[in-house]
Amino acid sequence: GNMSSRKGLNGACSVHEYTGSFLGQTAHFKMTSVCGHVMTLDFIGKYNSWDKVDPAELFSKAPTEKKEANPKLTMVKFLQVEGRGCDCIVLWLDCDKEGENICFEVLDAVLPVMNKPRGTERTIYRAKFSSITDTDICNAMNHLGEPNRNEALSVDARQELDLRIGCAFTRFQTKYFQGKYGNLDSSLISFGPCQTPTLGFCVERHDKIQSFKPETYWVLQAKVNPEKENSLTLDWDRVRVFDREVAQMFLNITKMAKEAKVESVSKKEKVKQRPLALNTVEMLRVASAALGMGPQHAMQIAERLYTQGYISYPRTETTHYPENFDLKGCLRQQANNPYWAETVKALLSEGINRPRKGHDAGDHPPITPMRAATEAELGGDGWRLYEYITRHFIATVSADCKYLQTTISFSIGPERFTCVGKVVTSPGFTEIMPWHSIPLEESLPHCEKGDLFPIGEIKLLEKQTSPPDYLTEAELITLMEKHGIGTDASIPVHINNICQRNYVTVESGRRLKPTNLGIVLVHGYYKIDAELVLPTIRSAVEKQLNLIALGKANYHQVLEHTLDIFKRKFHYFVDSIAGMDELMEVSFSPLAATGKPLSRCGKCHRFMKYIQAKPSRLHCSHCDDTYSLPQNGTIKLYKELRCPLDDFELVLWSSGSRGKSYPLCPYCYNHPPFRDMKKGMGCNECTHPTCQHSLSMLGIGQCVECENGVLVLDSTSGPKWKMACNKCNVIVHFFENAHKVRVSPETCDLCEAALVDVDFNKAKSPLPGDETQHSGCVFCDPVFQDLVELKHAAMRHPMHRGGQGKRQGRGRGKGRRPGGRLNPKKPKDKMAALAAYFV
């Protein structure tokens, strides 16, 4: 058949339409996608304000609501437009709990606009699949089921718990400690029910390293010479002793012997088992330990390989292949790859081995390659991960590795010594996974019981016990899985969070070393309430969430019970915060002792100190007040000018020479002076009617890109003059080398933008007829047209979010625009491949 494709109204998702057969009837299909969760959970209205709400209220009083996860994508409207008039919906979301949750988010959007069912006619179907291959997709279409509400509810419960608990603790901690210490090296002192126990594991290992006291011990080492040229090193059966005199005694006894006598020779065939089928946790462990990829990065690559059809679904706890799994078919696809073609062809001709029986979690089959690929196709990390997954799969159907282990036991005087040798008899799976091969050892001499060998040397080695090393990501993943912290999907997220929040740093070998802040936090939790950092409570909560998914526990009861426990813990934590504060005092400096004097306070007229450590801010030690500043840029004094409203000295924020800059009053930035202003606005958004730095005086016209922004003259930018949007990252360069640029009180008759008065030096004037002065509209004036160029700021200020309602400012430029529309990068459409299978 034929398939037509088009972009949806949100510009991010494609819609593929075709005619086909559905349940034995001819039907018109529309196939599209979503970009992750359609909705997200958040507090309503005022409860999103850190300043107006007591964090304790977040546990029960604060109402929550579902909001669009990405309002710019207008996903709900897009789904409703495409779903209007449809008779049936088939849900092809990822087949895990998160995917099940997204199913119901889609249903909430489209069911109200779909055609009503006739009688008891079924209209909602769920497709279950584990890979994007024609076989799996067609099989899913022929065995449609229903979405699982219990699994979706378990995700809702986890979202609400993490939101309420995390926000309450995070807000309290951040405000308490950032108000006291200036060199805290984190902009957010966060708490997470999973994140904090994850950090706890890292700090626990750090504490063991710090408290470790090395002990000296002695080892007796003997060498015998079975042949003239070769010597054989023997291991002492006592292994080691911790007393020097006792060790010396053993040395003296053995030195009296002239020969070593063979007491026994044993040979035993041993087996190194092939690996179990690959699940998510093992894949992440190997990616970190062997491939040098962080868990989050590895998961992103695995998801890309899955959506491109190269591997099966990468989120699974199962290590057992289903009985109907086509192992040979999967293996045949790899028969032409030069790296393992010989091994694969040998397995297909000689017959594959039955994989080991692993754990069946009832979710998805293990991770396997679904089609052949080359290094050129995937490139870089994509190929490295694909290669490992493929080698692992081939290894699971290969033979075990077999080797012969020979153990010779010697006596030297009364002391016993041993040496062990291994010879591979059948390499089995180690051919395809050579890093698991039996290491080559020196060959043992042929000997029998009673044989005597001359002693080469006997000596005493002095050694020391060594501390454990910092946890590797692979070891941390193992601990999290063992204690039930997070899921196979969320483990990488929690590890990534503690790295991003500056609680741990990733050292060589992907070892996680806690920072001062991470250590102090965990020690503080232990001091106040150890259960906040121990894995026990979260592990119990995860079990309850799994019971919700299985339909064995009530969603509301689990939520209410868990929140009640953490609410009590929160109140106790707040009452006992002095215990953690004592630890903070040792590691961090108070605000008054931090930073450099910058601008004067409008209240006491003394210099306030600029604290550069994130989050950067100003602190007045005399008034004991702290003022937030815009982040991710530089701050300097602005010409010693003062705000007419509060007498605070203005500062200038800049994102760099290619970016934007604007002045701001520290007090107004934190305490908006006018009703239509919000916290976090600079002078370029201030609606003061007469201040020379305000939007009213410097605003030129509406932004050419965003709806709510106003282009404001940057009066500090000369001689490379520019105006910048006070909402988005648009910058307009104009009138280079002009002597002065001023915003006129007059407006353009065509577009209502403010006129601009420009003075040029006579030697550098681009104006016609050697003129040096001109007044006109930036958008409409033909003289100015060639002197204007649209660009985009090198970095976007995080406080710039699209505002609501009509702004006080100039009109929108309707004439010639100084540049074209920006084309933002769109998320990839993941459903086109699926749709193609039905055409």
Order of alpha helices (4+ residues) and beta strands (2+ residues): beta-beta-beta-beta-beta-alpha-beta-alpha-beta-alpha-alpha-alpha-beta-beta-alpha-beta-alpha-alpha-alpha-alpha-alpha-alpha-beta-beta-beta-alpha-alpha-beta-beta-alpha-alpha-alpha-alpha-beta-beta-beta-beta-beta-beta-beta-alpha-alpha-beta-beta-beta-beta-beta-beta-beta-beta-alpha
